[in-house]
Amino acid sequence: YRVDVLHIGSIVKGTGTMEVLALPEGRSRFVWSEDLELPLGVLGRIGWPLVKPAFVAGVKRSLRKFGRLVETGTLPR
């Protein structure tokens, strides 16, 4: 399964893709990729190395939480 997302917000723009790939023994792999345009032009590109660690930590936290929800079958309503 695959979902493509077009981000058109005032800050986040670009594309994202989420895929679920079948693995042996009834397992699966979730693959998430993003191709984002950084805001603020040159300033955004210069500042990205400073912001990136916090951004990556937030994404990892979100993915761990999502993984727990999927594995337990308890999705929020």
HTML snippet that shows the backbone in 3Dmol.js (N, CA, C, O; Angstrom):
<script src="https://3Dmol.org/build/3Dmol-min.js"></script>
<div id="view" style="width:600px;height:400px;position:relative"></div>
<script>
const pdb = `
ATOM      1  N   TYR A   1       0.841  -1.171   0.000  1.00  0.00           N
ATOM      2  CA  TYR A   1       0.000   0.000   0.000  1.00  0.00           C
ATOM      3  C   TYR A   1       0.889   1.238   0.000  1.00  0.00           C
ATOM      4  O   TYR A   1       1.974   1.228   0.581  1.00  0.00           O
ATOM      5  N   ARG A   2       0.432   2.296  -0.647  1.00  0.00           N
ATOM      6  CA  ARG A   2       1.203   3.530  -0.735  1.00  0.00           C
ATOM      7  C   ARG A   2       0.267   4.733  -0.707  1.00  0.00           C
ATOM      8  O   ARG A   2      -0.800   4.732  -1.320  1.00  0.00           O
ATOM      9  N   VAL A   3       0.699   5.760   0.023  1.00  0.00           N
ATOM     10  CA  VAL A   3      -0.038   7.019   0.069  1.00  0.00           C
ATOM     11  C   VAL A   3       0.955   8.135  -0.246  1.00  0.00           C
ATOM     12  O   VAL A   3       2.022   8.214   0.362  1.00  0.00           O
ATOM     13  N   ASP A   4       0.601   8.988  -1.188  1.00  0.00           N
ATOM     14  CA  ASP A   4       1.400  10.166  -1.504  1.00  0.00           C
ATOM     15  C   ASP A   4       0.666  11.389  -0.967  1.00  0.00           C
ATOM     16  O   ASP A   4      -0.549  11.516  -1.118  1.00  0.00           O
ATOM     17  N   VAL A   5       1.421  12.287  -0.340  1.00  0.00           N
ATOM     18  CA  VAL A   5       0.852  13.482   0.290  1.00  0.00           C
ATOM     19  C   VAL A   5       1.508  14.714  -0.313  1.00  0.00           C
ATOM     20  O   VAL A   5       2.728  14.762  -0.472  1.00  0.00           O
ATOM     21  N   LEU A   6       0.705  15.696  -0.644  1.00  0.00           N
ATOM     22  CA  LEU A   6       1.219  16.979  -1.117  1.00  0.00           C
ATOM     23  C   LEU A   6       1.015  17.995  -0.003  1.00  0.00           C
ATOM     24  O   LEU A   6      -0.119  18.318   0.352  1.00  0.00           O
ATOM     25  N   HIS A   7       2.118  18.499   0.549  1.00  0.00           N
ATOM     26  CA  HIS A   7       2.062  19.501   1.619  1.00  0.00           C
ATOM     27  C   HIS A   7       1.971  20.881   0.965  1.00  0.00           C
ATOM     28  O   HIS A   7       2.840  21.257   0.179  1.00  0.00           O
ATOM     29  N   ILE A   8       0.923  21.629   1.288  1.00  0.00           N
ATOM     30  CA  ILE A   8       0.734  22.948   0.660  1.00  0.00           C
ATOM     31  C   ILE A   8       0.557  24.049   1.695  1.00  0.00           C
ATOM     32  O   ILE A   8      -0.008  25.102   1.397  1.00  0.00           O
ATOM     33  N   GLY A   9       1.037  23.810   2.907  1.00  0.00           N
ATOM     34  CA  GLY A   9       0.882  24.786   3.984  1.00  0.00           C
ATOM     35  C   GLY A   9       1.745  26.012   3.786  1.00  0.00           C
ATOM     36  O   GLY A   9       2.558  26.072   2.865  1.00  0.00           O
ATOM     37  N   SER A  10       1.563  26.983   4.653  1.00  0.00           N
ATOM     38  CA  SER A  10       2.343  28.217   4.548  1.00  0.00           C
ATOM     39  C   SER A  10       3.782  28.008   5.002  1.00  0.00           C
ATOM     40  O   SER A  10       4.663  28.761   4.589  1.00  0.00           O
ATOM     41  N   ILE A  11       4.044  27.012   5.837  1.00  0.00           N
ATOM     42  CA  ILE A  11       5.407  26.733   6.290  1.00  0.00           C
ATOM     43  C   ILE A  11       5.937  25.454   5.653  1.00  0.00           C
ATOM     44  O   ILE A  11       7.041  25.452   5.109  1.00  0.00           O
ATOM     45  N   VAL A  12       5.179  24.378   5.710  1.00  0.00           N
ATOM     46  CA  VAL A  12       5.621  23.093   5.165  1.00  0.00           C
ATOM     47  C   VAL A  12       5.066  22.913   3.763  1.00  0.00           C
ATOM     48  O   VAL A  12       3.854  22.902   3.550  1.00  0.00           O
ATOM     49  N   LYS A  13       5.976  22.771   2.815  1.00  0.00           N
ATOM     50  CA  LYS A  13       5.604  22.517   1.424  1.00  0.00           C
ATOM     51  C   LYS A  13       6.466  21.389   0.894  1.00  0.00           C
ATOM     52  O   LYS A  13       7.608  21.217   1.318  1.00  0.00           O
ATOM     53  N   GLY A  14       5.918  20.624  -0.030  1.00  0.00           N
ATOM     54  CA  GLY A  14       6.657  19.524  -0.635  1.00  0.00           C
ATOM     55  C   GLY A  14       5.787  18.294  -0.735  1.00  0.00           C
ATOM     56  O   GLY A  14       4.559  18.378  -0.727  1.00  0.00           O
ATOM     57  N   THR A  15       6.442  17.145  -0.831  1.00  0.00           N
ATOM     58  CA  THR A  15       5.716  15.885  -0.975  1.00  0.00           C
ATOM     59  C   THR A  15       6.192  14.883   0.065  1.00  0.00           C
ATOM     60  O   THR A  15       7.325  14.937   0.542  1.00  0.00           O
ATOM     61  N   GLY A  16       5.305  13.982   0.396  1.00  0.00           N
ATOM     62  CA  GLY A  16       5.624  12.888   1.304  1.00  0.00           C
ATOM     63  C   GLY A  16       5.046  11.596   0.764  1.00  0.00           C
ATOM     64  O   GLY A  16       4.032  11.607   0.066  1.00  0.00           O
ATOM     65  N   THR A  17       5.685  10.489   1.083  1.00  0.00           N
ATOM     66  CA  THR A  17       5.218   9.171   0.661  1.00  0.00           C
ATOM     67  C   THR A  17       5.289   8.231   1.846  1.00  0.00           C
ATOM     68  O   THR A  17       6.291   8.192   2.559  1.00  0.00           O
ATOM     69  N   MET A  18       4.227   7.477   2.054  1.00  0.00           N
ATOM     70  CA  MET A  18       4.184   6.443   3.078  1.00  0.00           C
ATOM     71  C   MET A  18       3.825   5.135   2.395  1.00  0.00           C
ATOM     72  O   MET A  18       2.855   5.057   1.641  1.00  0.00           O
ATOM     73  N   GLU A  19       4.625   4.101   2.671  1.00  0.00           N
ATOM     74  CA  GLU A  19       4.400   2.800   2.056  1.00  0.00           C
ATOM     75  C   GLU A  19       4.426   1.712   3.121  1.00  0.00           C
ATOM     76  O   GLU A  19       5.174   1.801   4.095  1.00  0.00           O
ATOM     77  N   VAL A  20       3.608   0.691   2.930  1.00  0.00           N
ATOM     78  CA  VAL A  20       3.657  -0.506   3.749  1.00  0.00           C
ATOM     79  C   VAL A  20       4.061  -1.641   2.819  1.00  0.00           C
ATOM     80  O   VAL A  20       3.356  -1.965   1.863  1.00  0.00           O
ATOM     81  N   LEU A  21       5.214  -2.237   3.119  1.00  0.00           N
ATOM     82  CA  LEU A  21       5.764  -3.303   2.279  1.00  0.00           C
ATOM     83  C   LEU A  21       5.598  -4.645   2.982  1.00  0.00           C
ATOM     84  O   LEU A  21       5.875  -4.759   4.176  1.00  0.00           O
ATOM     85  N   ALA A  22       5.150  -5.652   2.253  1.00  0.00           N
ATOM     86  CA  ALA A  22       4.969  -6.987   2.826  1.00  0.00           C
ATOM     87  C   ALA A  22       6.327  -7.658   3.024  1.00  0.00           C
ATOM     88  O   ALA A  22       7.199  -7.592   2.158  1.00  0.00           O
ATOM     89  N   LEU A  23       6.488  -8.302   4.176  1.00  0.00           N
ATOM     90  CA  LEU A  23       7.679  -9.077   4.498  1.00  0.00           C
ATOM     91  C   LEU A  23       7.253 -10.510   4.788  1.00  0.00           C
ATOM     92  O   LEU A  23       6.070 -10.772   5.004  1.00  0.00           O
ATOM     93  N   PRO A  24       8.203 -11.439   4.795  1.00  0.00           N
ATOM     94  CA  PRO A  24       7.853 -12.829   5.110  1.00  0.00           C
ATOM     95  C   PRO A  24       7.254 -12.975   6.512  1.00  0.00           C
ATOM     96  O   PRO A  24       7.422 -12.104   7.366  1.00  0.00           O
ATOM     97  N   GLU A  25       6.569 -14.066   6.725  1.00  0.00           N
ATOM     98  CA  GLU A  25       5.997 -14.447   8.021  1.00  0.00           C
ATOM     99  C   GLU A  25       4.949 -13.463   8.524  1.00  0.00           C
ATOM    100  O   GLU A  25       4.827 -13.254   9.731  1.00  0.00           O
ATOM    101  N   GLY A  26       4.184 -12.850   7.606  1.00  0.00           N
ATOM    102  CA  GLY A  26       3.096 -11.972   7.995  1.00  0.00           C
ATOM    103  C   GLY A  26       3.538 -10.634   8.570  1.00  0.00           C
ATOM    104  O   GLY A  26       2.736  -9.925   9.177  1.00  0.00           O
ATOM    105  N   ARG A  27       4.794 -10.287   8.389  1.00  0.00           N
ATOM    106  CA  ARG A  27       5.301  -9.012   8.903  1.00  0.00           C
ATOM    107  C   ARG A  27       5.221  -7.955   7.808  1.00  0.00           C
ATOM    108  O   ARG A  27       4.931  -8.262   6.652  1.00  0.00           O
ATOM    109  N   SER A  28       5.481  -6.714   8.186  1.00  0.00           N
ATOM    110  CA  SER A  28       5.476  -5.630   7.200  1.00  0.00           C
ATOM    111  C   SER A  28       6.491  -4.570   7.604  1.00  0.00           C
ATOM    112  O   SER A  28       6.948  -4.530   8.747  1.00  0.00           O
ATOM    113  N   ARG A  29       6.829  -3.730   6.665  1.00  0.00           N
ATOM    114  CA  ARG A  29       7.750  -2.619   6.913  1.00  0.00           C
ATOM    115  C   ARG A  29       7.057  -1.338   6.474  1.00  0.00           C
ATOM    116  O   ARG A  29       6.483  -1.267   5.387  1.00  0.00           O
ATOM    117  N   PHE A  30       7.118  -0.332   7.333  1.00  0.00           N
ATOM    118  CA  PHE A  30       6.561   0.983   7.041  1.00  0.00           C
ATOM    119  C   PHE A  30       7.712   1.887   6.609  1.00  0.00           C
ATOM    120  O   PHE A  30       8.694   2.038   7.337  1.00  0.00           O
ATOM    121  N   VAL A  31       7.592   2.490   5.420  1.00  0.00           N
ATOM    122  CA  VAL A  31       8.622   3.383   4.892  1.00  0.00           C
ATOM    123  C   VAL A  31       7.993   4.756   4.673  1.00  0.00           C
ATOM    124  O   VAL A  31       6.971   4.889   4.001  1.00  0.00           O
ATOM    125  N   TRP A  32       8.623   5.765   5.250  1.00  0.00           N
ATOM    126  CA  TRP A  32       8.116   7.135   5.170  1.00  0.00           C
ATOM    127  C   TRP A  32       9.225   8.006   4.619  1.00  0.00           C
ATOM    128  O   TRP A  32      10.334   8.003   5.155  1.00  0.00           O
ATOM    129  N   SER A  33       8.952   8.749   3.563  1.00  0.00           N
ATOM    130  CA  SER A  33       9.953   9.667   3.014  1.00  0.00           C
ATOM    131  C   SER A  33       9.295  11.009   2.726  1.00  0.00           C
ATOM    132  O   SER A  33       8.105  11.091   2.424  1.00  0.00           O
ATOM    133  N   GLU A  34      10.100  12.047   2.829  1.00  0.00           N
ATOM    134  CA  GLU A  34       9.621  13.415   2.605  1.00  0.00           C
ATOM    135  C   GLU A  34      10.602  14.151   1.711  1.00  0.00           C
ATOM    136  O   GLU A  34      11.814  13.961   1.820  1.00  0.00           O
ATOM    137  N   ASP A  35      10.091  14.975   0.846  1.00  0.00           N
ATOM    138  CA  ASP A  35      10.892  15.893   0.035  1.00  0.00           C
ATOM    139  C   ASP A  35      10.287  17.273   0.269  1.00  0.00           C
ATOM    140  O   ASP A  35       9.336  17.675  -0.401  1.00  0.00           O
ATOM    141  N   LEU A  36      10.863  17.994   1.239  1.00  0.00           N
ATOM    142  CA  LEU A  36      10.273  19.251   1.681  1.00  0.00           C
ATOM    143  C   LEU A  36      11.081  20.444   1.210  1.00  0.00           C
ATOM    144  O   LEU A  36      12.301  20.373   1.068  1.00  0.00           O
ATOM    145  N   GLU A  37      10.382  21.535   0.971  1.00  0.00           N
ATOM    146  CA  GLU A  37      11.020  22.811   0.659  1.00  0.00           C
ATOM    147  C   GLU A  37      11.193  23.564   1.969  1.00  0.00           C
ATOM    148  O   GLU A  37      10.215  23.816   2.673  1.00  0.00           O
ATOM    149  N   LEU A  38      12.420  23.921   2.301  1.00  0.00           N
ATOM    150  CA  LEU A  38      12.656  24.654   3.545  1.00  0.00           C
ATOM    151  C   LEU A  38      12.132  26.070   3.430  1.00  0.00           C
ATOM    152  O   LEU A  38      12.303  26.711   2.393  1.00  0.00           O
ATOM    153  N   PRO A  39      11.489  26.572   4.487  1.00  0.00           N
ATOM    154  CA  PRO A  39      11.009  27.961   4.451  1.00  0.00           C
ATOM    155  C   PRO A  39      12.179  28.940   4.587  1.00  0.00           C
ATOM    156  O   PRO A  39      13.271  28.551   5.000  1.00  0.00           O
ATOM    157  N   LEU A  40      11.954  30.169   4.252  1.00  0.00           N
ATOM    158  CA  LEU A  40      12.886  31.279   4.418  1.00  0.00           C
ATOM    159  C   LEU A  40      14.078  31.256   3.461  1.00  0.00           C
ATOM    160  O   LEU A  40      15.079  31.929   3.706  1.00  0.00           O
ATOM    161  N   GLY A  41      13.979  30.490   2.376  1.00  0.00           N
ATOM    162  CA  GLY A  41      15.018  30.514   1.348  1.00  0.00           C
ATOM    163  C   GLY A  41      16.403  30.183   1.869  1.00  0.00           C
ATOM    164  O   GLY A  41      16.599  29.158   2.523  1.00  0.00           O
ATOM    165  N   VAL A  42      17.376  31.058   1.577  1.00  0.00           N
ATOM    166  CA  VAL A  42      18.759  30.834   1.977  1.00  0.00           C
ATOM    167  C   VAL A  42      18.878  30.735   3.498  1.00  0.00           C
ATOM    168  O   VAL A  42      19.623  29.899   4.008  1.00  0.00           O
ATOM    169  N   LEU A  43      18.157  31.575   4.214  1.00  0.00           N
ATOM    170  CA  LEU A  43      18.195  31.542   5.673  1.00  0.00           C
ATOM    171  C   LEU A  43      17.744  30.183   6.206  1.00  0.00           C
ATOM    172  O   LEU A  43      18.324  29.661   7.158  1.00  0.00           O
ATOM    173  N   GLY A  44      16.715  29.619   5.592  1.00  0.00           N
ATOM    174  CA  GLY A  44      16.233  28.293   5.986  1.00  0.00           C
ATOM    175  C   GLY A  44      17.280  27.218   5.736  1.00  0.00           C
ATOM    176  O   GLY A  44      17.459  26.325   6.564  1.00  0.00           O
ATOM    177  N   ARG A  45      17.977  27.293   4.601  1.00  0.00           N
ATOM    178  CA  ARG A  45      19.020  26.307   4.293  1.00  0.00           C
ATOM    179  C   ARG A  45      20.205  26.438   5.253  1.00  0.00           C
ATOM    180  O   ARG A  45      20.798  25.435   5.648  1.00  0.00           O
ATOM    181  N   ILE A  46      20.545  27.662   5.623  1.00  0.00           N
ATOM    182  CA  ILE A  46      21.644  27.877   6.570  1.00  0.00           C
ATOM    183  C   ILE A  46      21.246  27.400   7.971  1.00  0.00           C
ATOM    184  O   ILE A  46      22.064  26.813   8.680  1.00  0.00           O
ATOM    185  N   GLY A  47      20.002  27.648   8.368  1.00  0.00           N
ATOM    186  CA  GLY A  47      19.536  27.281   9.697  1.00  0.00           C
ATOM    187  C   GLY A  47      19.181  25.813   9.867  1.00  0.00           C
ATOM    188  O   GLY A  47      19.085  25.332  10.996  1.00  0.00           O
ATOM    189  N   TRP A  48      18.983  25.088   8.765  1.00  0.00           N
ATOM    190  CA  TRP A  48      18.550  23.687   8.845  1.00  0.00           C
ATOM    191  C   TRP A  48      19.468  22.830   9.714  1.00  0.00           C
ATOM    192  O   TRP A  48      18.957  22.058  10.525  1.00  0.00           O
ATOM    193  N   PRO A  49      20.797  22.923   9.591  1.00  0.00           N
ATOM    194  CA  PRO A  49      21.645  22.085  10.449  1.00  0.00           C
ATOM    195  C   PRO A  49      21.408  22.317  11.946  1.00  0.00           C
ATOM    196  O   PRO A  49      21.615  21.408  12.750  1.00  0.00           O
ATOM    197  N   LEU A  50      20.981  23.510  12.320  1.00  0.00           N
ATOM    198  CA  LEU A  50      20.694  23.785  13.728  1.00  0.00           C
ATOM    199  C   LEU A  50      19.356  23.200  14.170  1.00  0.00           C
ATOM    200  O   LEU A  50      19.213  22.763  15.312  1.00  0.00           O
ATOM    201  N   VAL A  51      18.391  23.192  13.280  1.00  0.00           N
ATOM    202  CA  VAL A  51      17.033  22.733  13.588  1.00  0.00           C
ATOM    203  C   VAL A  51      16.883  21.220  13.394  1.00  0.00           C
ATOM    204  O   VAL A  51      16.052  20.588  14.046  1.00  0.00           O
ATOM    205  N   LYS A  52      17.677  20.651  12.512  1.00  0.00           N
ATOM    206  CA  LYS A  52      17.523  19.246  12.118  1.00  0.00           C
ATOM    207  C   LYS A  52      17.496  18.262  13.287  1.00  0.00           C
ATOM    208  O   LYS A  52      16.624  17.393  13.300  1.00  0.00           O
ATOM    209  N   PRO A  53      18.418  18.347  14.292  1.00  0.00           N
ATOM    210  CA  PRO A  53      18.359  17.360  15.392  1.00  0.00           C
ATOM    211  C   PRO A  53      17.010  17.339  16.112  1.00  0.00           C
ATOM    212  O   PRO A  53      16.503  16.261  16.423  1.00  0.00           O
ATOM    213  N   ALA A  54      16.427  18.487  16.380  1.00  0.00           N
ATOM    214  CA  ALA A  54      15.118  18.527  17.053  1.00  0.00           C
ATOM    215  C   ALA A  54      14.032  17.975  16.136  1.00  0.00           C
ATOM    216  O   ALA A  54      13.137  17.266  16.595  1.00  0.00           O
ATOM    217  N   PHE A  55      14.101  18.294  14.850  1.00  0.00           N
ATOM    218  CA  PHE A  55      13.127  17.795  13.880  1.00  0.00           C
ATOM    219  C   PHE A  55      13.184  16.268  13.818  1.00  0.00           C
ATOM    220  O   PHE A  55      12.150  15.602  13.870  1.00  0.00           O
ATOM    221  N   VAL A  56      14.396  15.717  13.707  1.00  0.00           N
ATOM    222  CA  VAL A  56      14.569  14.263  13.626  1.00  0.00           C
ATOM    223  C   VAL A  56      14.066  13.593  14.906  1.00  0.00           C
ATOM    224  O   VAL A  56      13.403  12.558  14.842  1.00  0.00           O
ATOM    225  N   ALA A  57      14.374  14.173  16.061  1.00  0.00           N
ATOM    226  CA  ALA A  57      13.898  13.606  17.325  1.00  0.00           C
ATOM    227  C   ALA A  57      12.373  13.581  17.373  1.00  0.00           C
ATOM    228  O   ALA A  57      11.787  12.595  17.822  1.00  0.00           O
ATOM    229  N   GLY A  58      11.732  14.638  16.923  1.00  0.00           N
ATOM    230  CA  GLY A  58      10.272  14.683  16.905  1.00  0.00           C
ATOM    231  C   GLY A  58       9.668  13.644  15.973  1.00  0.00           C
ATOM    232  O   GLY A  58       8.667  13.009  16.305  1.00  0.00           O
ATOM    233  N   VAL A  59      10.277  13.472  14.809  1.00  0.00           N
ATOM    234  CA  VAL A  59       9.782  12.467  13.850  1.00  0.00           C
ATOM    235  C   VAL A  59       9.954  11.067  14.437  1.00  0.00           C
ATOM    236  O   VAL A  59       9.043  10.243  14.344  1.00  0.00           O
ATOM    237  N   LYS A  60      11.106  10.790  15.038  1.00  0.00           N
ATOM    238  CA  LYS A  60      11.329   9.465  15.631  1.00  0.00           C
ATOM    239  C   LYS A  60      10.320   9.186  16.738  1.00  0.00           C
ATOM    240  O   LYS A  60       9.787   8.081  16.834  1.00  0.00           O
ATOM    241  N   ARG A  61      10.056  10.194  17.578  1.00  0.00           N
ATOM    242  CA  ARG A  61       9.075  10.014  18.656  1.00  0.00           C
ATOM    243  C   ARG A  61       7.691   9.703  18.073  1.00  0.00           C
ATOM    244  O   ARG A  61       6.987   8.818  18.560  1.00  0.00           O
ATOM    245  N   SER A  62       7.317  10.435  17.034  1.00  0.00           N
ATOM    246  CA  SER A  62       6.020  10.221  16.395  1.00  0.00           C
ATOM    247  C   SER A  62       5.933   8.825  15.788  1.00  0.00           C
ATOM    248  O   SER A  62       4.900   8.165  15.900  1.00  0.00           O
ATOM    249  N   LEU A  63       7.006   8.371  15.149  1.00  0.00           N
ATOM    250  CA  LEU A  63       6.999   7.042  14.528  1.00  0.00           C
ATOM    251  C   LEU A  63       6.930   5.939  15.584  1.00  0.00           C
ATOM    252  O   LEU A  63       6.236   4.941  15.388  1.00  0.00           O
ATOM    253  N   ARG A  64       7.638   6.106  16.694  1.00  0.00           N
ATOM    254  CA  ARG A  64       7.545   5.098  17.771  1.00  0.00           C
ATOM    255  C   ARG A  64       6.118   5.011  18.302  1.00  0.00           C
ATOM    256  O   ARG A  64       5.589   3.918  18.509  1.00  0.00           O
ATOM    257  N   LYS A  65       5.501   6.168  18.521  1.00  0.00           N
ATOM    258  CA  LYS A  65       4.121   6.185  19.015  1.00  0.00           C
ATOM    259  C   LYS A  65       3.183   5.539  17.999  1.00  0.00           C
ATOM    260  O   LYS A  65       2.324   4.738  18.367  1.00  0.00           O
ATOM    261  N   PHE A  66       3.346   5.885  16.720  1.00  0.00           N
ATOM    262  CA  PHE A  66       2.518   5.304  15.662  1.00  0.00           C
ATOM    263  C   PHE A  66       2.715   3.788  15.610  1.00  0.00           C
ATOM    264  O   PHE A  66       1.748   3.040  15.466  1.00  0.00           O
ATOM    265  N   GLY A  67       3.972   3.332  15.728  1.00  0.00           N
ATOM    266  CA  GLY A  67       4.259   1.902  15.712  1.00  0.00           C
ATOM    267  C   GLY A  67       3.561   1.166  16.846  1.00  0.00           C
ATOM    268  O   GLY A  67       3.009   0.084  16.647  1.00  0.00           O
ATOM    269  N   ARG A  68       3.586   1.762  18.044  1.00  0.00           N
ATOM    270  CA  ARG A  68       2.898   1.134  19.184  1.00  0.00           C
ATOM    271  C   ARG A  68       1.397   1.044  18.930  1.00  0.00           C
ATOM    272  O   ARG A  68       0.773   0.027  19.236  1.00  0.00           O
ATOM    273  N   LEU A  69       0.826   2.090  18.381  1.00  0.00           N
ATOM    274  CA  LEU A  69      -0.615   2.077  18.095  1.00  0.00           C
ATOM    275  C   LEU A  69      -0.964   0.991  17.081  1.00  0.00           C
ATOM    276  O   LEU A  69      -1.950   0.273  17.245  1.00  0.00           O
ATOM    277  N   VAL A  70      -0.157   0.879  16.041  1.00  0.00           N
ATOM    278  CA  VAL A  70      -0.421  -0.127  15.004  1.00  0.00           C
ATOM    279  C   VAL A  70      -0.253  -1.533  15.575  1.00  0.00           C
ATOM    280  O   VAL A  70      -1.092  -2.405  15.348  1.00  0.00           O
ATOM    281  N   GLU A  71       0.840  -1.750  16.320  1.00  0.00           N
ATOM    282  CA  GLU A  71       1.100  -3.088  16.853  1.00  0.00           C
ATOM    283  C   GLU A  71       0.042  -3.546  17.851  1.00  0.00           C
ATOM    284  O   GLU A  71      -0.267  -4.735  17.913  1.00  0.00           O
ATOM    285  N   THR A  72      -0.508  -2.638  18.620  1.00  0.00           N
ATOM    286  CA  THR A  72      -1.533  -3.013  19.602  1.00  0.00           C
ATOM    287  C   THR A  72      -2.939  -2.987  18.996  1.00  0.00           C
ATOM    288  O   THR A  72      -3.884  -3.512  19.585  1.00  0.00           O
ATOM    289  N   GLY A  73      -3.068  -2.379  17.827  1.00  0.00           N
ATOM    290  CA  GLY A  73      -4.383  -2.301  17.193  1.00  0.00           C
ATOM    291  C   GLY A  73      -5.315  -1.308  17.861  1.00  0.00           C
ATOM    292  O   GLY A  73      -6.531  -1.389  17.689  1.00  0.00           O
ATOM    293  N   THR A  74      -4.766  -0.376  18.615  1.00  0.00           N
ATOM    294  CA  THR A  74      -5.584   0.612  19.313  1.00  0.00           C
ATOM    295  C   THR A  74      -5.339   1.994  18.711  1.00  0.00           C
ATOM    296  O   THR A  74      -4.507   2.752  19.211  1.00  0.00           O
ATOM    297  N   LEU A  75      -6.032   2.311  17.684  1.00  0.00           N
ATOM    298  CA  LEU A  75      -5.903   3.605  17.049  1.00  0.00           C
ATOM    299  C   LEU A  75      -6.819   4.609  17.730  1.00  0.00           C
ATOM    300  O   LEU A  75      -7.945   4.268  18.093  1.00  0.00           O
ATOM    301  N   PRO A  76      -6.353   5.853  17.912  1.00  0.00           N
ATOM    302  CA  PRO A  76      -7.205   6.849  18.583  1.00  0.00           C
ATOM    303  C   PRO A  76      -8.429   7.172  17.756  1.00  0.00           C
ATOM    304  O   PRO A  76      -8.430   7.043  16.532  1.00  0.00           O
ATOM    305  N   ARG A  77      -9.474   7.595  18.452  1.00  0.00           N
ATOM    306  CA  ARG A  77     -10.719   7.962  17.764  1.00  0.00           C
ATOM    307  C   ARG A  77     -10.877   9.457  17.758  1.00  0.00           C
ATOM    308  O   ARG A  77     -11.861   9.972  17.226  1.00  0.00           O
TER     309      ARG A  77
END
`;
const viewer = $3Dmol.createViewer("view");
viewer.addModel(pdb, "pdb");
viewer.setStyle({}, {cartoon: {color: "spectrum"}});
viewer.zoomTo();
viewer.render();
</script>
